[in-house]
Amino acid sequence: MWILLLSISAALIVALIINKLTSTKEEPKEAPPSDCCGAHEVCDKESLIAHTHGEIIYFNDEELDRFKGQAPDQYTPDETEQFREVLLTMHPHEVNTWLRSMMARGIRLPLDVREEALAILKRQRA
């Protein structure tokens, strides 16, 4: 009887040790930064931030520089259309570079245009 109890206890101890050694610890998930756009599937936030001190690339959109510092929800429909026109005339593979350039220039896109740009990036990565 004692041998049976000792054998079961030893087997349980060995099983616990093996379980501890082979189990992987789950790393805590980081919360997204407070300035994240919320489009985690397509967000290149790190690469966009890394580019903000880099070279500014113009896509025949110099006229958009006058919107530097303007809040995304403060654009008129005509102003939003100016951004949309630039977005729709570029190749899809240029959108990411354009977004980086806009950040470097301190220009925040109108909300609708930003969503359209993120949708283009998402389709491109699918």
C-alpha positions in Angstrom: 0.0 0.0 0.0 2.8 2.4 0.9 4.6 1.5 -2.2 1.6 2.4 -4.3 1.1 5.8 -2.6 4.8 6.6 -3.0 4.7 5.6 -6.6 1.7 7.7 -7.4 3.2 10.7 -5.5 6.5 10.3 -7.3 4.7 10.1 -10.7 2.7 13.3 -9.8 5.9 15.1 -8.8 7.7 14.1 -12.0 4.7 15.1 -14.1 4.6 18.6 -12.4 8.3 19.1 -13.0 8.0 18.1 -16.7 5.0 20.4 -17.1 6.9 23.3 -15.5 9.9 22.7 -17.8 8.0 22.4 -21.0 5.3 25.0 -20.5 5.9 28.3 -22.2 5.3 31.5 -20.3 2.8 33.8 -22.0 4.3 37.2 -22.4 2.1 40.0 -21.3 0.5 41.8 -24.2 1.5 45.4 -24.6 -1.3 48.0 -24.7 -1.2 50.0 -27.9 0.2 53.5 -27.5 -2.2 56.2 -26.7 -1.5 58.0 -30.0 -2.1 54.8 -32.1 -4.5 55.2 -34.9 -6.5 52.1 -34.0 -5.9 50.2 -37.3 -3.7 47.6 -35.8 -4.0 45.3 -38.8 -2.3 47.7 -41.0 -0.6 50.1 -38.6 3.1 50.8 -39.3 3.2 53.2 -36.3 6.8 52.3 -35.5 8.0 52.8 -39.0 5.9 55.9 -39.5 7.4 57.4 -36.3 10.9 56.4 -37.3 10.5 58.3 -40.6 9.2 61.6 -39.1 12.7 62.9 -38.9 13.7 61.8 -42.4 13.4 63.2 -45.8 10.2 64.8 -46.9 8.9 63.4 -50.2 6.4 65.4 -52.2 3.8 63.7 -54.4 2.9 66.9 -56.3 1.1 67.9 -53.1 3.0 71.0 -51.9 -0.3 72.9 -51.6 -1.2 70.6 -48.7 1.5 72.2 -46.5 -0.9 75.0 -45.6 -2.8 72.4 -43.5 0.2 71.8 -41.1 -1.1 71.4 -37.6 -4.8 71.4 -38.5 -7.0 68.9 -36.6 -8.3 66.0 -38.7 -11.9 66.9 -37.9 -11.6 70.5 -38.9 -11.3 70.2 -42.7 -14.0 71.4 -45.0 -15.4 69.1 -47.7 -13.4 71.0 -50.4 -10.2 70.6 -48.3 -10.9 66.9 -47.8 -11.3 66.5 -51.5 -7.9 68.0 -52.1 -6.3 65.3 -50.0 -8.5 62.6 -51.6 -7.4 63.7 -55.1 -3.7 63.3 -54.2 -4.4 59.9 -52.6 -6.3 58.6 -55.6 -3.8 59.7 -58.1 -0.9 57.8 -56.6 0.0 54.1 -57.0 -1.0 51.9 -54.0 2.6 51.1 -53.2 3.3 54.8 -52.7 0.6 55.3 -50.0 2.7 54.2 -47.1 5.5 56.6 -48.1 3.0 59.4 -48.6 1.6 58.8 -45.1 5.1 59.0 -43.7 5.9 62.2 -45.5 2.6 63.8 -44.3 3.6 62.9 -40.7 7.1 64.4 -41.3 5.5 67.5 -42.6 3.2 67.8 -39.6 0.0 67.3 -41.6 -2.8 65.3 -40.2 -5.1 63.8 -42.8 -8.9 64.4 -42.7 -10.6 61.4 -41.0 -12.2 60.1 -44.2 -9.1 60.2 -46.3 -7.1 58.6 -43.5 -9.5 55.7 -43.5 -9.3 55.4 -47.2 -5.5 55.3 -47.1 -5.5 52.6 -44.4 -8.0 50.6 -46.5 -5.6 50.8 -49.5 -2.7 49.6 -47.2 -4.8 46.8 -45.9 -5.7 45.6 -49.5 -2.1 45.9 -50.5 -1.0 43.6 -47.6 -3.7 41.0 -48.1 
